[in-house]
Structure formats: C-alpha cells, structure tokens
Amino acid sequence: MNTEELKTFIFLSKVKNFTLAAEKLRIAQSTVTNRIGELEKEVGKRLFSRGSKTVTLTEAGEIFLRYAERILELQDTSIEEMNALSSHSRKFSIGAINATYEVYVKPLVDECLKDNSVTSIKVMLGHSLDLIQQLQDNMLDMVFSAVPLKRAGYICDVYDEDRVALVCGKGKNEYQGGVTKTQLAKMPYLMCDLTLSDAGVFIRSLFPKNHVFRLDVDNTSKLIPYLENGLGYAFLPYKLIKDKLEDGSLEEVKLKDFTAPKVTTYLIYRQNYDVKRFLENKFDVATENE
C-alpha cells in the first residue's frame, strides 16, 4: 500500500461517495476505484459496503481506518523531525489534554522558548487515550494525561492534583446557601471534557442516565465565556479558573450534601526518556552556542 491509496481511503470514508471523492481529489473516478481495490487486495478484506449511491465502512474498514490515519501521522511526524534537525538541536513533542494545557504545559513551553533559541516544540491537544496511543507510536515524547498508563517501558508519574469547583458567572449564583445533588441535576449545567477521568465519571453520575445537558463542549476552556455570560453552571479544575474567581469574572458555588473529587494530572513518558531536560529547562550551553 502507498500513501496515495491511504489518503484516498480516508477521504472516501468521509464523503462516502466515489464520484464525490474523485471530484474533490481532482482525479478520475476509476483511479479512486483502483486505489481502493488495491488496498482491499493487500489487506484481504472488504473495506467498504457498496450501495447504489453511497458507500459505508465495513467492520474491517472501521478497524483499518484507525491504522491508516496513524500511518500517515507517523509519516508526517518523521518528516517534521528530520527537517527540525537542520535548525534545532533540541526537539520536544508534547501531548496534553485541554484541561492541562493552560495550567501546566503553556508555562513550561513559554519558559523553554524564552531561554534558548535551539529548541523546537510541538504540542498536540487531544483526549488522554488518543495521546497515549501517539506516545506509544513514538509520535510524542511525553503526555500530560487525565488517565494513567500502566505498561512496561513507560513511566507514569502524578504530576499534580487539583480539585474541581462548581462555578457560574459573577452574580448569577441562584444557590447562595449551597447546592444539593438533587438541585444540581435540575440546573442549567454545562458539561465539559472530563469524562475519562475519575472526576468526569463522578460528575456524570450526578445526572440521570442519558441526561441532555444545556451545552456539552469537548474542551474545558471553551466553557469559560459561556459561564462568564451567566448561561449556566459547570465543574472546572480550580487552577484553570483561579484567576477568574479572583478577578470576579466567575463565582464558586458551595456544595451542600456531597464533595467534589480530585483531578489528577499524570505525566507519562518512555522509561529512558530524559524528561527533566524539558521540565527543568536544562540545556547544554555549549550546544546552544554552536
């Protein structure tokens, strides 16, 4: 299989139509058909179920799609690393979930870039499990994750612990005496991306099964403007919104008959990786002056 076959396969899986895929890729429809046919021969499985006008991925196709995307990502990463060697003697690839970037990762990146000119840093934001997979595929050097990794050859340290705070816009708190579990399930709650962590599981458990939230955003920091505008309530990591609480943009709501759980951030990296070089911004001065 080659790169063009994989790209065609991925694109067809999205548009679900041979004619449309050919049009958007600016190639003949027969080329799309031939590329998919060659892929199916190589993997020995049907990747698409053909309909009269559309195609859908088979079960084998769904599995192969994940690998195809990773193969292309690995290829792009290897090219980036080779290109970086010519101008940077230090290169770091960091994965972080959205909830940890502003609090933990950005200050480290800022400090690292400020003090030397030979460092190249790539930051990938995403879900914990996706980032951990990229770490295992050697696409990332370290990951700040909400879930731990227990696997030989990897170090998983507790980087920090935080609490989650129930907050709303300043002056919009309708529960001055505190909120109960029963009241929480009835308030205009805004859900955010804490699902895979223990805190996320706990928060989901406070609401009825299949509860429809007023807003469900796949990024914790994106909730803050909605909260500031008084459009609801949400649990957020305290350190993420500490400045907002101090400047009066947000207000914390007391909990009456329950306690919010802790949020743990894990730092995961390969066993022999010198993670302290980045965390402590330790670089060889002689190398930087070359």
N, C-alpha and C positions, 0 to 999 in steps of 0.2 A: 504494500500500500504506500502511496505517496501523499505529500502534503495537500495537493490539489483535490485528491479524492476525499480526504478527510474534511477539508473545508466545504466541499460540495455536499457531503453527507450531513454535516452540521447545519448548513444553511437550508437544505431540503427538509430537515427535521423541524425547522422553524416555520417555513412557509407552506409546507405540506402540499406542494403542487409542482410537478415537473416543469410545466410551461412557465410558471411564475419564477421558479428558481433560475431557469435558463435566461429569462429576460433580465432579472436583477443582476445575475453574474456576467451578463453580456457574452454568453456562449450559446452554442446550438443545443437544442433540447436533446439531440442524440448524444452529445458529449456528457450531459448530466446522466442520461440513462446508462451510458457505457461505464462511467466512473462508479456509479452505484453498483452496477453489475459486477465489476471487477472486485469491489470491496466485498460483496456477498460471496464471491468465489473464494476469496482469501480467508474470510472468517468461517466459511462453511455454513452460514446461517442466513435466513431471510431477514433483512433489516427493516423492511417496510412491508406493510399490508397495502396493496393497491386497491383503490376504489375507482369509481367512474371518473371522478374529478379531483379527488384528494388522496393523499397517502398518509398513513399513520405508522409510527414506530411499532414494531413487534416487541415482544418481551426481550428478545435478544438485542434488538435495536436500542432499547432503552439502556441496557447494560453497556453496550458498545459506545453509546453517546458519551457517557461519563469518561470512558478511557480515551476517546478521540479528542475530547476537549483538553484532557490532561496532557496528551501527547503534544498537542500544538502549544500549550502553555509552557511545557518543558523546553520545546524548541526555541520559543521566543526568549525564555529566560537564559538559555545557554548563549544565545547570540548577544544579549544585553551584557552578560558577564564578560564575554570575550572583548566586546567593544569598550567596556569600562576599564579593562586592564591598561589600555593605552594612555589614559589620562588620570586614573585614580589608583593609588596603591592600596587603598582600603575600601572595601565594599561590604555593605550590610544590607540584608533583605529581611524586613521585619513584618510580621503579621500581627494584626491587632483587631479585636472586636471594637465596634464603635464606642461602647461604653468606656473603654480603657484608653482610647487614643488621646483625647484632650487632657486627661488627668495624668497619665503615666508616660505615654510614648512621645507626645509632642515636646515636652520639656527636655527629654533626653536627646531627641533629634536636634532641637534648637541649640543645645549646648555643644553637641558634637560638631555641627556645621560651623558654629561660631569660632571655634578654637583651632581649626585646621582647614587646609584647602585641598587635601588629597583624598578626602572621603566622599564616597558616593553612597547614598542611602535610598533604598526602595521600600516604600511602605504599602502593604496590601491590607485593606479593610474588608472584613467579612465575618462569617459565622465561625464559631470555635472549631467545629468539626471539619469544615472545609479548609481552614487554615492549618489545622493539624495534619490533614492529608497532604497539603502542599509542603509542609515541613518534612514529612516522610518521603516525599518525592524529590527532596533536595532543592525545592524551589524557594524555600525560605530558610534563614539561618536561625531564627528564634520566633516564638509566638507568644503573645500575651493573650491568654485564653480564660474563658469563664468555666471551662471544664478541664479536669486533669487528664494526663496521659500516663498510663502505667504500661510501659513497654521497654524491654531490654534495649539498651543502647541509647536511651534518652533520659535526660534529667528533667524533672518536673518539680520546680520549687514554688512555694507560696510566695508570691511577690508582694502582695499586700492584701489587707482585709478592710472592708468598708461596711457601712450599714446602708439600708435603703430607707429613704424618707418619703412619706406621703406629702406631696406638695400641691399647691394651686397658686393662682395669681394673687398678688397682694390685694387684700381687701375683699377677696372672693370666697373666703372660707365660711361656709354656712354651718360648720360644726365646731364652734368655738370651744365647746366643752370636751371635744374629742369625738371620734367616730368609732362605731362598733362594727363588727363583721357584717351584721345584718344591714346596717346603713350603707356600708361600703358597696355591697352588691347592687344597691339601687341608685348609686350616684353616677353622674356622667364621667365614667372612668376612661382614661386614655391609655391603651396598652402599648408597651414598647418591647424591644428586643432583649428580654431577659429570660426567654423561655427555657433554654437548655440548662441554665444554672439552677442550683437549689432554690435560690430566691425566686426565680421565674416560675418554677413548679409550685412553690408555695403561693405566689400571687394568683396564679391560675386557679388554685384550689379554693380561693376565696369567693369565686364566682360560680354560678351554676354551669353545668356541662353545656357546651355549645352556646355559651353566652355571647351575644353580639355587642361588642364594645363600640362606644361612640366614635372612636378612632383607633386604628391598630396600625402603628408605624414600625417599620423594620429598622429603626435607628433611634437610639435613646435621645441623642442630642437634638433631633428634629422635633421632638415633642415640646421642647422648652418654649418656643414662640407661642404655641397654642396655649400653654399654661399661663404665660405672661399676659395673654389677652383674655384670660378668665374663661376659657372654654371647657374646663374640666379639671380633673384631679389625676395624679399619676404617682406611682412609686418610682423614684430615681435614685441612683447611687449618690450618697450625701456629698462626696468630694466633687462630683460632677457639677452640682448646683450650689455648692457652698458660697461662692461669690454672689450668686443671685439672691440667696437668702440674706446675705449681709448687706447688699445694696438695696434691699426692699423690693426687688422685682418679683420674688416668689415668697410664699409663706408656707411654713410647715404645719401640717395638721396632726394633732395628737391622736394616738391610738388608745382606745379605752380597754377593750377586753382581749387584746392579742398583741403580740410583739413581732415586729418585722425581723426577718432573718438577716444574717450577714451575707455580704457579697465577697467572694474570694477571687482574686486575680492570680492566675498561675503563669509562670514564665517557663516555657518549655523549649529545650534545645538539645542538639545531639551531644552525646556524652563527652566527646573530645573537643567540643567547640569552646573557644576562649570567649565566653560571653562577657567577662569582666572588661575586656578591651573596649566594648561599646558602652556598657553601663557606667564605667568609671572614667570613660573618655581618655584612656591611656594609649597614647600613640608614640611610636619611636621618633624622636625629634630628628635624628639623622635621616630617617626615611622621608620625613616631611620636607626636609630642605633639599632633597635631591632634585 
